[in-house]
Amino acid sequence: ILAIEPWNFPYYQIARIIAPQLAAGNVVILKHASNVPQCAALFEKLMLDAGLPQGGFTNLYATRDQIETIINDPRVHGVALTGSEGAGAIVAAQAGKAMKKATLELGGSDAFIVLDDADIEKAAKWAVFGRHWNAGQVCCSSKRIIVVESVYDAFMEKYRAGVAALKAGDPMDPDTTLAPLSSQAAVDDLKKQIDQAVARGAKLEVIGAEVPSKGSFARPVLLTNVTLENPAFKCEFFGPVSMVFRVRDEAEAIAVANDSPFGLGGSVFTQDIERGRRVAAQISTGMVYINHPTAAKADLPFGGIRRSGFGRELIDLGLKEFVNHKLIGVTDIDGNF
């Protein structure tokens, strides 16, 4: 199985694909992101040190132009990609042309719904974390915060305070709660997205203290008044940018949540769990959590629908993605056809 993985969780992303595949009896070759080659090398060493046979897991320091050649190799039986929508479309087309199965875990713009009966203090705390962990560079982070108007002001007061309290600094420091982005280019791209959103009518609010000038930091911002006509409405912001929507009621919250080309995860905050289940069932995503941001946990399947990709990783669903299902029928030779 060819695994094509991103940089944002350089060890976990490998573990998430390799564990089910080794359990299924497959071997894995990895094309990791070009900016984390040492992580890929170290993971391979860890696997060998742990006793994995030579060839069970192998790094390929390949370029993008070499991917199609690798996919076409008869020894490769499937492709698992975690990455951008654009990369997923290219790899899926290449795999399809070669008549090989692919799974794609792509981008997301997860909704974080706060209903009128939510525990506002706890919901705000989770929203701050859900949007800003890993500096917001997470496919399943809470990028769209949707709040019912009866609790909007109370929620936003606590949310702003929580975001303002984030501490930017060395990501290796346990006290740091706002890490830098992956590169200065990522900061520049994020700023362009924000500027484009504002140019189309979004309101910008910068929150918190200045971030360090050394390092690729992005200061947290809120975007409100993001209308349907604004391209930002259906974009993924890969950084500490919170799009916040004020809605009339539960029904409008669901409608706004579903008005997205993505379908990875989502969250519903309510003190009525049955209500949460009912709302979650109406959200068109691969995963919905009640009273918790979307999470990637080793004991639960992970994956989305629509432009967030297809297929599942982890546990039994991930294990079955790249196995051949065979029926062997044993019948009575004297029986009817």
Secondary structure, 3 states (H helix, E strand, C coil): CEEECCCCCCCHHHHHHHHHHHHHCCCEEEECCCCCHHHHHHHHHHHHHCCCCCCCEEECCCCHHHHHHHHHCCCCCEEEEECCHHHHHHHHHHHHHCCCEEEEECCCCCEEEECCCCCHHHHHHHHHHHHHHHHHCCCCCCCEEEEEHHHHHHHHHHHHHHHHCCCECCCCCCCCCECCCCCHHHHHHHHHHHHHHHHCCCEEEECCCCCCCCCCCCCCEEEECCCCCCHHHHCCCCCCEEEEEEECCHHHHHHHHHCCCEECCEEEECCCHHHHHHHHHCCCCCCCEECCCCCCCCCCCECCEECCEECCECHHHHHHCCCCCCCCCCCCCCCCC
